[in-house]
Amino acid sequence: MDKLNQEEATTLGRFIGDLLNLAHWLFTIAVSNGLLWLASLLPILSGPVISILLKLALWACIILGGFIIAGNILAYYYVLGCERNNLDRFIKQAKKESGK
């Protein structure tokens, strides 16, 4: 049973690591988005290229935010399923030991 718990913990750790990597990229894109917005305020730099880059950065933030939210929901249900499986295994083991 400890080996199974270790595998579950390893899987969850990798998943959380991936979510943190997505959060890092979301932060990077949000900072670049702010810099692009500041650059678009200057009359010299305001143009179609900055406008397109700003829209792409905004969409990237929205999409990455959606991935992070969906990942958090999946991680929650993964932990809930692992907890339920462990509880069921414990109940079966306790019934087996008590002789019922």
C-alpha positions, 0 to 999 in steps of 0.5 A: 500500500505504501508503494501505491501511495508513493506512486500517487504522490509522485504523479501529483507532484509532477502534475503540480510541477506542470501547473507551476510551469504554466503559472510561470509562463502566465506571469511572463506573458502578463509582464510582457503584456503590460510592457506592450501596453505601455509601449502602445501608449507612446505615439512613436511605438503605437502601430499595427504590430504592437496592437497585434502582439498585445491581442496575442498576449491577451489571448495567451493569458486567457488560454493559460489561465484556463489551463491552470484552472482546469488543471487545478480542478483535475488535481482536486478530483485526482486527490479526491479519487485517491483518498476514496480508493485508500479509504475503501482499501482500508475498510476492506482490510479492516473487515478482512482482519475482523473476520467479517 
